[in-house]
Amino acid sequence: MKFVLDSNIIFSALIKKSTTRNIILSDVFELHAPEYIFSEITKHKELLLKKSKMNEEELEQDKVGAYTTKELTKTINI
């Protein structure tokens, strides 16, 4: 099954452990995202840190954070 992710979906997964996070991290779905999603994550990083109550290091070590910032380009068709 194919899903298109926008920044709101990614933000929600970064902020809170949820079904959304589990879906993004699973290998069951083919995920797609627009190219601008990376600039949106960078642009709103401070807000994501505040809402997730993580510091920058924790966010980067978080599976979803690592997934979206380092591996998203490899696994999501942009």
ChimeraX commands (.cxc) that place a marker at each C-alpha (Angstrom):
marker #1 position 0.00,0.00,0.00 radius 0.5
marker #1 position 1.27,3.50,-0.84 radius 0.5
marker #1 position 1.07,6.56,1.42 radius 0.5
marker #1 position 1.99,10.17,0.78 radius 0.5
marker #1 position 3.39,11.94,3.84 radius 0.5
marker #1 position 3.31,15.66,4.42 radius 0.5
marker #1 position 5.16,17.62,7.06 radius 0.5
marker #1 position 2.23,17.47,9.50 radius 0.5
marker #1 position 2.36,13.67,9.51 radius 0.5
marker #1 position 6.12,13.64,10.03 radius 0.5
marker #1 position 5.85,16.27,12.77 radius 0.5
marker #1 position 3.19,14.28,14.56 radius 0.5
marker #1 position 5.39,11.17,14.49 radius 0.5
marker #1 position 8.37,13.12,15.82 radius 0.5
marker #1 position 6.42,14.73,18.65 radius 0.5
marker #1 position 4.60,11.70,20.03 radius 0.5
marker #1 position 4.95,7.92,19.99 radius 0.5
marker #1 position 1.87,6.85,18.08 radius 0.5
marker #1 position 0.36,4.66,15.41 radius 0.5
marker #1 position 1.60,7.20,12.89 radius 0.5
marker #1 position 5.16,6.69,14.10 radius 0.5
marker #1 position 4.77,2.91,13.90 radius 0.5
marker #1 position 3.48,3.13,10.32 radius 0.5
marker #1 position 6.38,5.33,9.23 radius 0.5
marker #1 position 8.91,2.98,10.80 radius 0.5
marker #1 position 7.36,-0.19,9.41 radius 0.5
marker #1 position 8.54,-1.74,6.17 radius 0.5
marker #1 position 5.01,-2.71,5.19 radius 0.5
marker #1 position 4.12,0.48,3.34 radius 0.5
marker #1 position 5.59,2.31,0.39 radius 0.5
marker #1 position 5.99,5.90,1.54 radius 0.5
marker #1 position 6.22,9.02,-0.59 radius 0.5
marker #1 position 6.96,12.60,0.42 radius 0.5
marker #1 position 7.49,15.89,-1.37 radius 0.5
marker #1 position 11.04,17.18,-1.52 radius 0.5
marker #1 position 10.24,20.25,0.59 radius 0.5
marker #1 position 9.66,18.07,3.66 radius 0.5
marker #1 position 13.36,18.26,4.57 radius 0.5
marker #1 position 13.38,22.05,4.59 radius 0.5
marker #1 position 10.17,22.04,6.66 radius 0.5
marker #1 position 11.74,19.78,9.29 radius 0.5
marker #1 position 14.82,22.02,9.46 radius 0.5
marker #1 position 12.73,25.19,9.50 radius 0.5
marker #1 position 10.60,24.01,12.43 radius 0.5
marker #1 position 13.24,22.08,14.34 radius 0.5
marker #1 position 13.04,24.31,17.43 radius 0.5
marker #1 position 9.27,23.87,17.64 radius 0.5
marker #1 position 9.63,20.10,17.21 radius 0.5
marker #1 position 12.21,20.03,20.01 radius 0.5
marker #1 position 9.94,22.04,22.30 radius 0.5
marker #1 position 6.81,19.98,21.65 radius 0.5
marker #1 position 8.58,16.63,21.80 radius 0.5
marker #1 position 10.40,17.67,25.01 radius 0.5
marker #1 position 13.60,16.28,23.55 radius 0.5
marker #1 position 16.91,18.02,23.15 radius 0.5
marker #1 position 18.63,18.09,19.76 radius 0.5
marker #1 position 20.74,15.03,20.49 radius 0.5
marker #1 position 17.72,13.00,21.60 radius 0.5
marker #1 position 15.80,14.02,18.51 radius 0.5
marker #1 position 18.63,12.91,16.26 radius 0.5
marker #1 position 18.92,9.61,18.16 radius 0.5
marker #1 position 15.16,9.03,18.02 radius 0.5
marker #1 position 14.32,6.44,15.38 radius 0.5
marker #1 position 11.82,8.67,13.61 radius 0.5
marker #1 position 14.15,11.67,13.81 radius 0.5
marker #1 position 17.02,9.66,12.39 radius 0.5
marker #1 position 14.72,8.14,9.81 radius 0.5
marker #1 position 13.39,11.47,8.60 radius 0.5
marker #1 position 16.64,13.39,8.66 radius 0.5
marker #1 position 19.14,10.79,7.47 radius 0.5
marker #1 position 17.40,7.92,5.72 radius 0.5
marker #1 position 14.18,9.36,4.33 radius 0.5
marker #1 position 15.80,10.10,0.99 radius 0.5
marker #1 position 16.82,6.46,0.64 radius 0.5
marker #1 position 13.51,4.90,1.63 radius 0.5
marker #1 position 10.82,7.35,0.55 radius 0.5
marker #1 position 10.35,8.08,-3.12 radius 0.5
marker #1 position 10.54,11.82,-3.56 radius 0.5
marker link #1:1,2 radius 0.2
marker link #1:2,3 radius 0.2
marker link #1:3,4 radius 0.2
marker link #1:4,5 radius 0.2
marker link #1:5,6 radius 0.2
marker link #1:6,7 radius 0.2
marker link #1:7,8 radius 0.2
marker link #1:8,9 radius 0.2
marker link #1:9,10 radius 0.2
marker link #1:10,11 radius 0.2
marker link #1:11,12 radius 0.2
marker link #1:12,13 radius 0.2
marker link #1:13,14 radius 0.2
marker link #1:14,15 radius 0.2
marker link #1:15,16 radius 0.2
marker link #1:16,17 radius 0.2
marker link #1:17,18 radius 0.2
marker link #1:18,19 radius 0.2
marker link #1:19,20 radius 0.2
marker link #1:20,21 radius 0.2
marker link #1:21,22 radius 0.2
marker link #1:22,23 radius 0.2
marker link #1:23,24 radius 0.2
marker link #1:24,25 radius 0.2
marker link #1:25,26 radius 0.2
marker link #1:26,27 radius 0.2
marker link #1:27,28 radius 0.2
marker link #1:28,29 radius 0.2
marker link #1:29,30 radius 0.2
marker link #1:30,31 radius 0.2
marker link #1:31,32 radius 0.2
marker link #1:32,33 radius 0.2
marker link #1:33,34 radius 0.2
marker link #1:34,35 radius 0.2
marker link #1:35,36 radius 0.2
marker link #1:36,37 radius 0.2
marker link #1:37,38 radius 0.2
marker link #1:38,39 radius 0.2
marker link #1:39,40 radius 0.2
marker link #1:40,41 radius 0.2
marker link #1:41,42 radius 0.2
marker link #1:42,43 radius 0.2
marker link #1:43,44 radius 0.2
marker link #1:44,45 radius 0.2
marker link #1:45,46 radius 0.2
marker link #1:46,47 radius 0.2
marker link #1:47,48 radius 0.2
marker link #1:48,49 radius 0.2
marker link #1:49,50 radius 0.2
marker link #1:50,51 radius 0.2
marker link #1:51,52 radius 0.2
marker link #1:52,53 radius 0.2
marker link #1:53,54 radius 0.2
marker link #1:54,55 radius 0.2
marker link #1:55,56 radius 0.2
marker link #1:56,57 radius 0.2
marker link #1:57,58 radius 0.2
marker link #1:58,59 radius 0.2
marker link #1:59,60 radius 0.2
marker link #1:60,61 radius 0.2
marker link #1:61,62 radius 0.2
marker link #1:62,63 radius 0.2
marker link #1:63,64 radius 0.2
marker link #1:64,65 radius 0.2
marker link #1:65,66 radius 0.2
marker link #1:66,67 radius 0.2
marker link #1:67,68 radius 0.2
marker link #1:68,69 radius 0.2
marker link #1:69,70 radius 0.2
marker link #1:70,71 radius 0.2
marker link #1:71,72 radius 0.2
marker link #1:72,73 radius 0.2
marker link #1:73,74 radius 0.2
marker link #1:74,75 radius 0.2
marker link #1:75,76 radius 0.2
marker link #1:76,77 radius 0.2
marker link #1:77,78 radius 0.2
view
